[in-house]
Amino acid sequence: MEEEKYMRRCIQLAQNGLCSTAPNPMVGAVIVCDGRIIGEGYHVRCGEGHAEVNAIRSVKDPSLLRRSTIYVSLEPCSHYGKTPPCADLIIEKGIPRIVVGCQDPFSKVAGRGIQKLRDAGREVVVGVLEAECRHLIRRFITFHTHRRPYVTLKWAESADGYIDTLRDGGSPVVLSNPLTAMLVHKQRAEHSAILVGTRTALLDNPSLTVRPWYGRSPVRVVLDRNLSLPTSLHLFDGTVPTLVFTARQATSTHNVEYIQADYTRPLLPQIMETLYQRGLQSLLVEGGSQLLQSFIDSSLWDEAFVEKTPLMLHNGVSAPRMDSHFSYDTVQHFGHDVRHYYAERLCK
């Protein structure tokens, strides 16, 4: 179908904003006149022009807009935020027909943009490739409907199901190859925050930053119940905003904030609430095994990536266990199989 062809292009364009639009959603727009694309755009960065604005600006002959159709993966906004309402611009430019992929779950929009366009006499079609468009903004939807970050779990495991050797020091076993390790940095750039437990922070001394990839480093989150982690660790170097969840009182320093949590109650909901209140839309959990398993057992995850490596360890720290009823796709990246799980609670 022609409608689906243009909406697929919207989705393709929108994905260019993956590392830069949060907390806004990724959105793409295409303008078609007489069966030909005359303009297209996507939301590049939070606080800058939305997809519809960029698509309209790209049209060389604005007179064509009055007999064109604009395709947009997400309902045009109808409220004043950091930019004016896109629905108003579409009406102002006289575009007679609007095809929308999915309705915006954000409470300030939530159908109001569609209604505003219809009230202005425009033809509005809603729901073209709706499932695909909702999947595109799954982080945004989870944040606004479940009032928590979208949670991605990630780990690499040996062929016999271990993530590391049993150790009290030294360096972790390297299970990823250099290219799959680079993809880890890609995932970091795609998330708002990243979390590790106390033991991982102490034994691995990770920086949790984005290095051999383009993008911002996520906000670092670490658990340190008893303030046992030495401040000489990379996590406390002040280069990236860092949140430390502890049971004790502590004085925050530059870019390192201590948050007192109640460790006698379930900790994960407290973390989710704090990250939600700070507008952190997505969370990547990198370890260790016990922390990852706690997210799985609490059903507090949305997506998981498990890199299966050919190395045998024979003994060590057991990898987290996924319930057998969770389905997964297997994709090969640079010689390693990666199992990709979805919790399948989102786009329904």
Backbone torsions as a table, in degrees:
resi	resn	phi	psi	omega
1	MET	NA	145.2	179.4
2	GLU	-63.2	-41.4	-178.4
3	GLU	-58.5	-45.4	-178.1
4	GLU	-67.0	-35.6	179.4
5	LYS	-59.4	-46.3	-178.4
6	TYR	-72.4	-33.3	178.3
7	MET	-69.1	-35.0	175.9
8	ARG	-62.2	-36.2	176.8
9	ARG	-66.8	-37.3	175.6
10	CYS	-58.8	-45.9	-179.6
11	ILE	-63.4	-42.9	179.3
12	GLN	-59.9	-45.0	178.7
13	LEU	-64.1	-44.0	-176.1
14	ALA	-58.2	-35.7	-176.5
15	GLN	-63.7	-16.3	175.9
16	ASN	-65.3	-20.1	-178.5
17	GLY	-95.8	13.1	-172.7
18	LEU	-53.8	-41.2	-174.4
19	CYS	-94.7	3.1	-170.9
20	SER	-134.9	-9.0	-174.1
21	THR	-90.0	-25.3	-175.8
22	ALA	-55.8	139.8	9.8
23	PRO	-83.8	3.9	174.8
24	ASN	-75.5	159.6	177.5
25	PRO	-81.9	159.5	171.8
26	MET	-76.9	131.6	-178.6
27	VAL	-141.9	140.2	174.5
28	GLY	-125.3	151.4	-179.3
29	ALA	-139.8	143.9	179.2
30	VAL	-135.0	135.6	178.3
31	ILE	-112.2	127.6	-174.7
32	VAL	-122.5	132.7	175.9
33	CYS	-133.4	125.9	179.7
34	ASP	53.0	42.5	176.2
35	GLY	74.2	15.9	-178.0
36	ARG	-131.9	136.5	176.9
37	ILE	-72.6	121.6	-179.8
38	ILE	-110.5	-8.7	179.3
39	GLY	-165.9	149.9	175.9
40	GLU	-157.1	158.7	-179.5
41	GLY	-170.7	170.9	176.9
42	TYR	-147.2	162.6	177.5
43	HIS	-76.3	113.3	-173.3
44	VAL	-83.7	-44.2	-171.2
45	ARG	-154.7	142.8	178.1
46	CYS	-56.9	132.0	-179.9
47	GLY	94.6	-11.1	178.6
48	GLU	-107.2	-178.6	-174.3
49	GLY	-54.4	140.1	177.5
50	HIS	-77.0	172.7	-174.9
51	ALA	-58.3	-43.1	-177.8
52	GLU	-63.6	-40.5	179.1
53	VAL	-61.9	-47.0	-178.0
54	ASN	-67.6	-35.3	177.7
55	ALA	-66.9	-44.4	179.9
56	ILE	-64.0	-40.9	179.0
57	ARG	-63.0	-27.1	-176.1
58	SER	-80.2	-10.0	-178.6
59	VAL	-75.6	123.2	-176.6
60	LYS	-74.2	-34.4	179.9
61	ASP	-115.9	92.1	-176.2
62	PRO	-59.5	-20.5	-179.6
63	SER	-64.6	-21.6	179.9
64	LEU	-72.9	-19.2	-176.0
65	LEU	-60.2	-31.2	-175.7
66	ARG	-72.9	-4.8	172.8
67	ARG	-133.0	31.6	-177.5
68	SER	-112.2	168.4	171.3
69	THR	-116.8	133.0	173.5
70	ILE	-105.3	127.3	175.6
71	TYR	-101.6	132.6	-179.9
72	VAL	-142.1	135.7	-173.5
73	SER	-70.0	-23.7	-179.7
74	LEU	-133.0	144.2	178.6
75	GLU	-45.0	129.6	177.4
76	PRO	-60.1	140.0	-178.3
77	CYS	-69.8	154.4	-177.4
78	SER	-125.5	8.0	-175.6
79	HIS	-123.3	161.3	174.8
80	TYR	-86.3	119.3	173.0
81	GLY	-119.2	-123.4	173.9
82	LYS	-78.1	-15.8	177.2
83	THR	-133.8	159.7	179.0
84	PRO	-67.5	164.9	-178.7
85	PRO	-64.4	132.0	178.2
86	CYS	-70.0	-32.4	178.0
87	ALA	-59.4	-40.3	178.7
88	ASP	-63.3	-40.5	-179.6
89	LEU	-65.3	-41.5	179.0
90	ILE	-61.6	-41.9	177.9
91	ILE	-66.0	-44.6	-179.4
92	GLU	-59.1	-39.8	-178.0
93	LYS	-80.1	-5.6	175.0
94	GLY	76.2	20.8	179.1
95	ILE	-69.7	120.7	-170.5
96	PRO	-83.1	-20.4	-172.7
97	ARG	-136.1	133.1	-177.8
98	ILE	-128.5	128.3	176.3
99	VAL	-113.2	121.4	-173.1
100	VAL	-112.7	135.3	178.3
101	GLY	-71.4	-53.5	180.0
102	CYS	-150.5	158.5	178.7
103	GLN	-75.4	148.0	-179.9
104	ASP	-78.9	126.3	178.8
105	PRO	-78.3	-11.8	-177.6
106	PHE	-64.4	129.8	-171.6
107	SER	-59.2	-29.0	-179.3
108	LYS	-77.3	-9.8	177.2
109	VAL	-115.3	-78.9	170.8
110	ALA	38.9	55.5	176.2
111	GLY	96.1	-13.9	-177.2
112	ARG	-69.7	-34.9	178.2
113	GLY	-65.1	-42.8	178.5
114	ILE	-62.9	-45.0	-178.9
115	GLN	-65.3	-39.3	179.0
116	LYS	-60.9	-41.8	179.0
117	LEU	-65.5	-41.9	179.0
118	ARG	-67.5	-38.8	178.0
119	ASP	-63.2	-25.8	178.3
120	ALA	-86.3	7.2	176.4
121	GLY	85.7	13.5	-179.9
122	ARG	-87.8	148.3	173.6
123	GLU	-82.4	125.8	-178.4
124	VAL	-126.0	124.0	176.2
125	VAL	-109.6	129.2	-176.1
126	VAL	-122.6	139.0	171.8
127	GLY	103.8	16.9	176.1
128	VAL	-77.9	120.5	-174.7
129	LEU	52.7	44.6	-175.0
130	GLU	-59.3	-45.2	-178.2
131	ALA	-61.1	-42.4	179.7
132	GLU	-66.3	-38.8	179.6
133	CYS	-69.4	-36.0	176.2
134	ARG	-69.6	-38.0	177.6
135	HIS	-62.3	-38.0	178.8
136	LEU	-56.7	-39.1	-175.7
137	ILE	-109.2	32.7	-175.7
138	ARG	-59.4	-34.6	177.4
139	ARG	-64.5	-45.1	-179.5
140	PHE	-63.1	-43.7	-179.3
141	ILE	-64.1	-47.4	180.0
142	THR	-59.2	-43.9	-178.5
143	PHE	-59.4	-43.2	-174.2
144	HIS	-88.7	-21.3	179.6
145	THR	-97.9	-38.9	179.5
146	HIS	-97.2	-6.6	177.9
147	ARG	55.7	48.4	175.7
148	ARG	-158.5	164.3	175.4
149	PRO	-67.7	154.8	170.1
150	TYR	-74.6	126.1	-170.8
151	VAL	-107.2	123.0	175.8
152	THR	-114.3	128.8	176.2
153	LEU	-100.9	145.6	-179.3
154	LYS	-148.4	133.1	170.5
155	TRP	-159.1	161.4	173.7
156	ALA	-114.1	140.7	-179.4
157	GLU	-135.6	153.9	179.5
158	SER	-72.7	170.7	-179.9
159	ALA	-62.3	-25.8	179.3
160	ASP	-103.5	18.5	167.1
161	GLY	85.8	32.3	176.7
162	TYR	-120.6	150.7	179.0
163	ILE	-105.5	-12.0	-179.9
164	ASP	-169.9	167.6	171.9
165	THR	-80.0	165.1	173.4
166	LEU	-79.1	119.0	-174.4
167	ARG	-154.5	158.3	174.7
168	ASP	-116.7	6.9	179.5
169	GLY	-173.2	-166.6	-179.5
170	GLY	74.8	-168.2	-176.6
171	SER	-99.3	151.1	177.6
172	PRO	-69.5	155.2	174.1
173	VAL	-65.4	133.4	178.5
174	VAL	-88.8	108.0	-179.2
175	LEU	-97.8	-34.4	178.0
176	SER	-77.4	152.4	171.6
177	ASN	-89.9	170.8	-174.6
178	PRO	-56.0	-32.2	-177.2
179	LEU	-81.2	-39.4	176.1
180	THR	-70.6	-28.8	174.4
181	ALA	-64.2	-35.2	177.3
182	MET	-64.3	-35.4	178.7
183	LEU	-65.9	-26.6	174.7
184	VAL	-61.9	-40.9	178.6
185	HIS	-67.4	-33.5	174.2
186	LYS	-61.3	-44.8	178.6
187	GLN	-63.6	-39.2	177.8
188	ARG	-60.1	-42.7	-179.1
189	ALA	-65.0	-22.8	-177.3
190	GLU	-88.4	-2.9	-176.8
191	HIS	-118.3	154.2	-179.8
192	SER	-81.4	-30.4	-177.2
193	ALA	-144.6	159.1	-179.5
194	ILE	-138.5	139.7	-171.7
195	LEU	-127.7	137.6	170.0
196	VAL	-136.5	159.4	177.9
197	GLY	-87.8	177.8	-175.9
198	THR	-62.0	-47.8	-174.6
199	ARG	-66.8	-39.6	177.2
200	THR	-62.8	-43.4	178.7
201	ALA	-61.2	-41.1	-176.3
202	LEU	-73.6	-47.4	-174.1
203	LEU	-79.5	-36.7	-175.5
204	ASP	-94.0	-23.2	-176.2
205	ASN	46.8	55.9	-177.8
206	PRO	-78.0	154.3	173.6
207	SER	-91.9	-25.1	178.8
208	LEU	58.6	28.9	179.1
209	THR	-102.6	169.9	176.2
210	VAL	-94.1	119.9	-177.6
211	ARG	-120.8	-79.3	-177.1
212	PRO	-78.7	50.9	177.4
213	TRP	-161.6	159.8	178.8
214	TYR	-88.3	139.0	173.1
215	GLY	138.6	170.2	179.1
216	ARG	-77.6	146.2	172.1
217	SER	-74.2	139.6	179.5
218	PRO	-72.4	161.0	171.6
219	VAL	-63.1	129.9	-178.4
220	ARG	-87.3	137.4	178.7
221	VAL	-128.8	130.2	-178.3
222	VAL	-137.6	146.1	176.8
223	LEU	-96.5	130.0	179.5
224	ASP	-149.7	76.8	-172.7
225	ARG	-53.1	-48.2	-172.7
226	ASN	-106.2	16.4	-178.1
227	LEU	55.2	43.9	-177.6
228	SER	-91.2	-11.4	-178.0
229	LEU	-77.3	131.9	177.7
230	PRO	-68.6	140.6	-178.1
231	THR	-73.4	-2.8	176.2
232	SER	-79.8	-7.9	179.3
233	LEU	-64.9	154.2	178.8
234	HIS	-56.6	-32.8	-177.9
235	LEU	-60.1	-22.6	-175.7
236	PHE	-106.9	19.8	-176.0
237	ASP	-80.3	-5.8	175.1
238	GLY	78.6	5.7	-177.9
239	THR	-79.6	-22.9	-177.9
240	VAL	-136.5	139.0	176.4
241	PRO	-53.0	131.4	-174.8
242	THR	-133.3	132.8	177.6
243	LEU	-110.7	129.7	-179.2
244	VAL	-116.4	117.3	178.1
245	PHE	-91.8	117.7	-175.0
246	THR	-135.2	159.6	175.9
247	ALA	-87.6	-10.2	-174.3
248	ARG	-109.3	166.6	175.2
249	GLN	-83.8	138.3	179.1
250	ALA	-151.0	153.1	-179.5
251	THR	-90.1	127.0	179.1
252	SER	-71.6	152.4	176.9
253	THR	-124.6	-173.9	-177.6
254	HIS	-57.2	117.4	177.5
255	ASN	64.0	9.5	175.6
256	VAL	-125.8	112.2	-176.7
257	GLU	-113.9	128.0	178.7
258	TYR	-95.1	128.3	-178.6
259	ILE	-117.6	118.7	-178.2
260	GLN	-79.4	120.8	-179.2
261	ALA	-114.3	159.2	177.6
262	ASP	-93.7	98.3	-176.7
263	TYR	-75.0	-3.8	174.6
264	THR	-83.5	-11.3	176.2
265	ARG	-111.5	163.6	177.0
266	PRO	-52.6	127.5	-172.7
267	LEU	-82.6	-36.6	-173.8
268	LEU	-59.1	-43.8	177.0
269	PRO	-60.6	-33.8	178.2
270	GLN	-65.7	-40.5	177.6
271	ILE	-64.4	-45.5	-179.4
272	MET	-59.4	-43.2	-179.4
273	GLU	-64.5	-43.1	179.2
274	THR	-62.5	-45.6	-179.5
275	LEU	-66.3	-37.5	177.4
276	TYR	-62.5	-46.4	-178.8
277	GLN	-63.0	-25.4	178.9
278	ARG	-91.9	4.2	176.2
279	GLY	74.2	20.9	179.0
280	LEU	-86.9	109.2	-165.5
281	GLN	-81.3	-23.7	-176.6
282	SER	-143.2	148.5	-176.7
283	LEU	-132.5	128.3	174.6
284	LEU	-103.5	121.8	179.4
285	VAL	-102.0	116.8	-174.8
286	GLU	-103.6	-6.5	177.6
287	GLY	141.2	176.7	4.7
288	GLY	-88.6	-160.8	-172.2
289	SER	-59.0	-43.5	-178.2
290	GLN	-64.3	-42.5	179.5
291	LEU	-66.0	-44.9	177.8
292	LEU	-59.0	-43.9	-179.5
293	GLN	-64.1	-33.8	179.5
294	SER	-65.4	-36.2	175.8
295	PHE	-66.5	-42.0	179.6
296	ILE	-63.6	-47.9	-177.6
297	ASP	-66.1	-27.0	179.3
298	SER	-88.0	0.6	-175.5
299	SER	53.8	36.9	-177.3
300	LEU	-112.1	59.8	178.3
301	TRP	-153.2	159.3	-177.5
302	ASP	-121.9	-31.8	-174.6
303	GLU	-149.8	148.3	178.4
304	ALA	-144.8	142.2	177.2
305	PHE	-122.6	121.1	-178.7
306	VAL	-120.8	111.4	179.4
307	GLU	-85.6	120.0	-179.4
308	LYS	-97.9	121.0	-175.6
309	THR	-112.2	156.7	-177.7
310	PRO	-77.9	-10.5	-176.4
311	LEU	-68.3	139.1	174.6
312	MET	-103.8	130.7	177.9
313	LEU	-105.1	-24.9	177.1
314	HIS	70.9	-25.1	178.2
315	ASN	-162.6	159.2	177.6
316	GLY	147.0	-153.3	179.3
317	VAL	-84.6	117.5	-177.4
318	SER	-64.8	140.8	176.6
319	ALA	-69.2	155.4	174.1
320	PRO	-57.8	154.4	-178.4
321	ARG	-109.7	125.3	173.8
322	MET	-93.4	137.6	174.9
323	ASP	-60.5	144.0	-175.4
324	SER	-66.4	-19.3	-177.9
325	HIS	-78.4	-9.4	176.1
326	PHE	-81.6	123.3	178.6
327	SER	-84.3	161.2	179.8
328	TYR	-151.4	157.7	171.0
329	ASP	-105.3	146.0	176.8
330	THR	-110.7	123.9	178.9
331	VAL	-121.6	139.2	178.4
332	GLN	-94.9	126.6	176.3
333	HIS	-120.9	111.1	173.3
334	PHE	52.7	44.8	174.8
335	GLY	89.5	-6.6	178.5
336	HIS	-113.4	138.4	173.9
337	ASP	-79.0	134.6	176.1
338	VAL	-120.5	120.3	175.6
339	ARG	-85.8	128.9	-177.2
340	HIS	-115.3	110.4	-178.8
341	TYR	-102.2	147.0	167.5
342	TYR	-122.8	138.4	176.1
343	ALA	-72.0	-17.6	174.0
344	GLU	60.1	43.5	174.9
345	ARG	-113.0	-5.3	-163.7
346	LEU	-88.3	-72.3	-164.1
347	CYS	-87.5	63.2	178.9
348	LYS	-123.1	NA	NA
